[in-house]
Amino acid sequence: MGKITAAVTAVGGYVPESILSNKDLEKMVDTSDEWITTRTGVKERRILKDPEKALSDIGVEIVKEICDKRGISPTELDLIIVGTITGDYRFPATANIICDKAGATKAWGFDLNAACSGFLFSLTVGTQFIESGKYEKVLVIGADVMSSILDYTDRATCIIFGDGGGGVLLEPNTENLGIIDTIMKNDGSGREFLFQPVGGSRTPVTPENVAAGEHFIYQEGRAVFKYAVSNMADVSVAIMERNNLTGDTVDWLVPHQANLRIISATANRMGLSEEKVMINIEKYGNTTSGTIPLCLWEWENQLKKGDNIILSAFGGGFTWGAIYLKWAYNPR
Ligand code: ACO
């Protein structure tokens, strides 16, 4: 028998119904639709408004869709990994809650924190359990409820992010389809440019720091942009080179949707034409761990067996990486 690879065999996604447009934001902070559109590419984003709902509810929808599409029961899942920075609670892990609510009674699970690279890091970890032969059904989710940690008086951050996410099912494959190669990176010295200052063991929550808004996301956008634009392109080119891929033989780039300018710079460095790049930032903004699976979810019906796909992300931490994925099925 040939080598076992981890193939994606189904995709699911979920975004909340409520839309927050650039026009809405114009009424909340000193900004404009024109500024947001030209600087980021975002036109609107989804917000999880229902106070009874949290990240696990998004996760359950994703699990249900994936199991329905694949024709399996959640009870057949072995493991659920959730890439996120906005779990229901600091603990327990949201993966536990999703297993419970979705009826994934056999599965165990955990959350993985790598900011905007959360889905790629989780996919890399999930792949190991399939390749080793340990498990046959690993479900990997990337999702975030960014509205829960945003300050809607801070125009530097609130215009970028949205809520939602997606996921994939990984199963063993012997045709050399699925995850072919991964490169994951981090550089913790970048932590000061993009982080949530308060709420961890470094600075626990106090009435004073909450009143000062320090429990919200802090980002020095210009500094992050500089690192993001070079690292995301570098790692994407590196994974192409080491797998002998060119702009002609790559079928799709699935970039993290943080900023249209970062996506364009990455695609240019890879020598890709525009129609090969998945972009939905205008509809959903930056959903952190959610962006890449949300793209796969929206483009699933255009993907063909054997397509060469590069997934690429850069996020807080700093974290970044790229995955070479060979698609395993034709549109159903
Ligand atoms: N509306 C209007 N003006 C604004 C806004 C706004 N919403 N925000 C900032 N400005 C102003 C600034 O005050 C500044 O004014 P000044 O020149 O008078 O000082 C000017 O616009 C330019 O500000 P910059 O911050 O330099 O704008 P920039 O072009 O860098 O765009 C942005 C900001 C969109 C945040 C960009 O820097 C970016 O995309 N950075 C990378 C984000 C990223 O990739 N993050 C990683 C993933 S997220 C994660 O991991 C959780």
Boltz pocket constraint, residues with backbone or C-beta under 6 A from the ligand:
constraints:
  - pocket:
      binder: B
      contacts: [[A, 30], [A, 31], [A, 32], [A, 35], [A, 36], [A, 39], [A, 40], [A, 114], [A, 115], [A, 116], [A, 117], [A, 155], [A, 156], [A, 159], [A, 160], [A, 194], [A, 220], [A, 221], [A, 222], [A, 223], [A, 224], [A, 225], [A, 228], [A, 258], [A, 259], [A, 262], [A, 286], [A, 288], [A, 314], [A, 315], [A, 316]]
      max_distance: 6.0
